[in-house]
Amino acid sequence: MDIWDKLYNEALKVQNRRTISPFIDAGGVAAAILTKKGNIYVGVCIDTASTLGMCAERQR
């Protein structure tokens, strides 16, 4: 398995669309990053009605 497959699979593990409240959804998009030290970090998007949510790539 190459690193792109590994990153994809790690992101896929946390991607799970869910409704937090009538105004907030999370998990529609997931991302994984690889650090120079070899650590993998994942995150999911948080969408809010006020558009002040967070992108999956920005988590951590």
C-alpha positions in Angstrom: 0.0 0.0 0.0 1.4 3.4 -0.9 1.2 6.5 1.3 -1.7 7.9 -0.7 -3.8 4.8 -0.1 -2.9 4.9 3.6 -3.9 8.6 3.9 -7.1 7.9 2.0 -8.0 5.0 4.3 -7.2 6.9 7.5 -9.5 9.8 6.3 -12.2 7.4 5.3 -12.2 5.9 8.9 -13.4 9.3 10.4 -15.7 10.4 7.6 -19.2 9.9 8.9 -21.8 12.5 8.1 -23.8 13.4 11.2 -26.1 16.1 12.4 -25.0 17.7 15.6 -27.9 20.1 15.9 -30.5 21.6 13.4 -27.8 24.2 12.5 -24.6 22.1 12.5 -23.5 19.1 10.4 -20.1 17.4 10.6 -18.2 14.7 8.8 -19.3 15.2 5.3 -15.7 15.6 4.2 -12.6 14.1 5.8 -8.9 14.8 5.3 -5.6 13.2 6.4 -2.1 14.8 6.5 1.3 13.3 6.9 4.0 15.2 8.9 7.7 15.1 8.2 8.1 12.9 11.3 5.7 10.3 9.7 2.6 11.1 11.9 -0.8 11.0 10.3 -3.5 13.4 11.5 -7.1 13.3 10.4 -10.0 15.8 10.6 -13.6 16.3 9.4 -15.5 19.3 8.2 -17.9 21.1 10.5 -20.6 23.0 8.6 -22.7 25.6 10.4 -25.7 27.7 9.4 -23.7 30.8 10.0 -20.9 29.6 7.6 -18.3 29.8 10.5 -17.6 26.1 10.3 -14.2 24.4 9.9 -12.7 22.7 6.9 -11.5 19.1 7.4 -7.9 20.1 6.3 -7.8 22.7 9.1 -8.4 20.4 12.0 -5.8 19.5 14.6 
